[in-house]
Amino acid sequence: MGHQYETMYILRPDLGDEAIDQAIGKYQSILHEQGAEIVETQHRGKRRLAYEIDRHREGIYIQMNYQGPGSVVAQMERAMRLSEEVIRYLTVKQEIPKDASPVTADVDGADVA
């Protein structure tokens, strides 16, 4: 199936809801067309940037987790680089240990503060 990736990208803060949804749909479509399987997409909302980017002090953060061949990343990032709505993006390859056992929560009824 390929590797597991996480791409975080930041959209311009002046985009409306419809434009945000269109941007999310566009990048999901590119991944699907390239043979990736999208695990999860999270709209993390508008946040203040650590530093100004293209005269913007805030950005709309979107996180995508997906699996696929390495070639999908280049195609999607190229589209992001050429777009007017994306002001930053970062993709990281997630390493999955071969002998990883499922993480189980300790539920013994202890109070959680």
PyMOL commands that set and color helices and strands:
alter all, ss='L'
color gray80, all
select helices_A, chain A and resi 17-33+71-82
alter helices_A, ss='H'
color red, helices_A
select strands_A, chain A and resi 3-11+37-53+56-68+86-94
alter strands_A, ss='S'
color yellow, strands_A
deselect
rebuild
show_as cartoon
